Amino acid sequence: MLRFIVHFGACLPLVWLSYLVLSGEIGADPAERLVRELGFFGACSLWGSLSLTPLRLLTGVPQWVAYRRALGLWAFAYISLHLAAFISVWAGFDWGIVMEEVTQRPYIYVGLLAWLLMVPLALTSTRAARRRLGRRWGILHKLVYLVAVLGLLHMVWIAKLDYLQVTLFFLALSLLFVVRWRLGRK
């Protein structure tokens, strides 16, 4: 039942965003809003997946980590949609615009690198991949921390003047890292 709630909750932002697009209520700059919202939901899902191990360490309830993969895959889905919306809706599949943005804005490199690092994580998220990779699976999946840091850097660069959201993401990520480091060592 809880697994259903996790998936249902994770898909609600996508349903809400779809409603805004289909109803025409997405705002004055639909492309910008769509790209930003998908990135935001991807970051929230990623931070949510990262919070489950510290939650397990704090509560002593091992079942929390059972939902880590689901939230991680939702994060990958949202961030993939974020990238797809940037290329299709924002740039209109104009590769000249995409290349211009990539060369002039380093935050796009950072975001793309974070997404590229998520690809092998998503591809190896199955039980079969975990068995096949053995100990290497855990080493590979530690890339998620680098992905989170790169995602935060991406957010800092695009924040312009409003740093409240970025600050909250930074504080949450810092807290997750501290809890994991302090309690994970015991």
N, C-alpha and C positions, 0 to 999 in steps of 0.2 A: 504493500500500500504506500509506504513512504517513497519507494522508488517512483511510483506513478506521480506522487506529489512533486518530487524533484523535477521530473521531466515536464510535468504540466506547468509548474512555476517557471521553468527555464524557457518554455516556448511562449509564455504570455507576452513578453515584450515584442516578439516577432508578430504575434497576432495583433497587438495594439498598433505597431508600426504599419502593418498591412492595412489596417482599418484607416489610419491617417492618410495613407497614400491613395487608397481606393475612394475615400470620401472627399478627397481634395482638401483636407484640413491640415495638411502637413506644413503649411506656412509659406512665406514669401520666397524662400530659397530651398525648394524641396531637395535638390541634390546635396547641398551642404548639410541639411538636417538629417537626411537619410544616412549619409556617410558617418556623421558624428554619432548619431544614436546607435548605429550598429557597432561602432567602435566602443562606445560606452558600455553596451550590453555585453560585448566580448570581454572587456576588462572586468566587469562585475562577475561574470561567470568564471573567469580565470582566478580572480581573487577569492571567489567562493570555493573553488576547488583547492586552492592553496590553504584555505582556512580549516579544512577538515582534519588534517593531521594535527595542527595545534589544538583543535577542539577535542580530538581524541586524547591528546596528552593532558589537557586540562581537566577533562571529565572522567578519564579512565574508561570511556565507552568505546570499544574498538569498532563498533558498527558504523561510526561516522565515515570511516575511510571507504566504505562500500559505495559511496556516492561520488567519490573523487573523480573516477573515470567519466561518469555521466556529465558532471559539470565541466570537466576538461574538454570533452568532445563538444559540448555546447559552446564553450569558449572558442574552440577552433571553428565551429560553424559560423558563429557571429563574426569572428574576425575575418574569415573567408568571405562572408557576405559584405563586410566592410570594404575589403579590397576590391571585390567585384563591383560594388556600388561606386567606388572611386573611379574605376576604369570605365564602367558602362554608363552610369547616370551622370556623374560629375564631369568626366572627360569625354563622354559620348563615343567611346571606342576610337577616339582620335589619338593615335599613338604619338603624334608630334606633341600634343598637349601633355600626354603622360610623361614622355621623355623630358620635356621642358620642366615639368614639375619635379621630376626625379633629380635632374641636374641642379636645379635652383633651390631645392628645399631638402636639407639633409634629414629632416624628420621622416621623410618618405623612405629613405634608405633604411633607417633604423626600424621603422614599422615593417617594412618588407623583410628585413633580416629576422625580426621576431616571428613573423608568419612562417618564413622558411624553416625556422627551427621547430615550429609547431608541427610541421608536416610529418616528420618521422615519429613524433610523439603520438599523433593521431593514428598513423599507420600501424604502430606497434602497441596499440591500446588493448588489443584482444588478449584473451587468456592463452591462446595458441602462441602468439608472439612472445608473450611473457615466458612461457615454458621453453620455447625455442631459444630465446636469448639468454635465459638463466640470469646469472649475476649481472651481465652486461645491460639487461633491461633497466635495472635500478640506476645504473650509471647514466644511461641514455636519458632516462626520465628526470634526472636532476637538471637537465636543460631548461625545465619549466621555470626555474628560478632566474636564469638568464633572460628567458622570454619575458618574465614579469618586469625585470629591471629595464629591459629595452622598451617594453610597452610604456613604462612610466616615463622614460626619457622622451619617447614619441609624444606622450601627452604634454610634457613640459614645453616642448618646442611648439606645439600647436595651440597652447593655452592663450597666447597673446597677452592680454592684461588680466584675465580672470583666473587666478591661481587657486581659488578655494577648492574646486573639485580635485585638482592635481594634488594639493596639499592633503586632502582627505585620503586620496589613494596612496600617497607616500606614507602617511601615518599608519594606515591600515597595513600596508606591506611591511613597514618597519616592525610593527607590533607582531605580525605573523612570523617574521624572521627571528625576532628576539625570543618569542615563546618557543618556537621550534628549536632554536639553538640551545636555550637554557634548559628546557625540559627534555629535549632529545638526548642530552649528554648524560642524564641520570640513569 
